[in-house]
Amino acid sequence: MILEAVLIALRTIRANKLRTMLTVLGNIIAVAALVLVVAFVQGMNNEITRAILARGADTFSVERFGPVRSEEEYERVKNRPPVTIEDADAVRRDATLASHVLTQWNLPAPARSQRHSLAQIAVEARSAEYVHFIGEPLASGRHFTEAEDRRGVAVAVLGSEVAETLFPSESPLGRIVRLRGKHFEVIGVMTPRGAIVGHSQDKYVMLPLGAALAEWGRPWDLDIVVKPRRPELIDASADEVRAILRVRRGLRPTQEDTFDLLAAATFLKMYRETSRAVYGALVGLVALALVVGGIVIANVMLMVVTQRTREIGIRKAVGARRGHILAQFLVESVTLSLAGGLIGFAIGAGITALVDAFTPLTFAIEAWSVQLGLALVVLVGGLAGLYPAARAARLDPIVALRHER
């Protein structure tokens, strides 16, 4: 009986293609939107999670203030003192749970070689401990040493995109790159990191912190990055560093920190809170489209019941029971709704594949989003067809047989 009802529904769809398409338009939009948005958000999740973890899942940083999400929060933290070289030296000297302590100063600058230039890149002035924090090896050359950092030797390690742009037809090793009017000898090139949401991770230059201080003077603010002796010590090490800096800054027990400690888990938590808001908006969009689709399907099924009243009377006259009629129209309604869901999935998957292939954006279709979308359209189809099916099942066969087409 169910198979017969499905076949009747499919014949109806084939016979009334335009009406069917308009009927299930809401379901098509809902499922396509669900697949697209989940694919985009999940792709973003994968890319950003990879980028955050690549910067050190087993490290944490000390900053003047972390990400500020409101004007009130900025007003509260804007007068904090900067993080200084002396703060870094105190952590390096007194933190017993830390294996390495990196001091870094990030500043944007144009970069030039003899023939080529880049308008803006990230210049990362770092202490020599940086070799213990980076996740990718050198493609060529070498890292700068602690002695070069201490003496302020003007050397540089280039990101792969900077090397390819400034020195497209020659090896950059031993060449000169100019940053903010100062000259630095290239001693190394990093392997590519790739891109995140179309944003290159390879447009940077690393310099010895000592060289940056010698060329441009003492910075207003620094960052400190700490690597514990073992990954499981990250919380204990963060507490130790917090205590060292609180004592150094003379903070009383009742006073809040005048700095922020930020770990990879902190950034992941913040990002996931943001992505949950996107999912919340998605739920509203899908729910609205499904409600509209359900109303349209219910109206069409009521019309179908009216058009097929005589057919219902004949089926009852030859022995069909109420349950048979109810099941027939429920199955037809669900089949109609499911057809819209499958079309929506095909459209969403097609757009996802095109965007993934021809843009820098990364999309990742999740199986659960497809399953959820199809389950929802089946539920909507069942609910939308319930009243029309019940109305058909209650028809008196004698009255139905008298009905004129």
Secondary structure by P-SEA (a helix, b strand, c coil): caaaaaaaaaaaaaacaaaaaaaaaaaaaaaaaaaaaaaaaaaaaaaaaaaaaaacccbbbbccccccccaaaaaaccccccccaaaaaaaacccccccbbbbbbbbbbbbbcccccccbbbbbbcccccccccccccccbbbbcaaaaaaccccccccaaaaaaaccccccccbbbbcccbbbbbccccccccccccccccccccccaaaaaaccccccbbbbbbbcccccaaaaaaaaaaaaaaaaacccccccccbbbbcaaaaaaaaaaaaaaaaaaaaaaaaaaaaaaaaaaaaaaaaaaaaaaaaaaaaaaacccaaaaaaaaaaaaaaaaaaaaaaaaaaaaaaaaaaaacccbbbbbbaaaaaaaaaaaaaaaaaaaaaaaaaaaaccaaaaaaccc
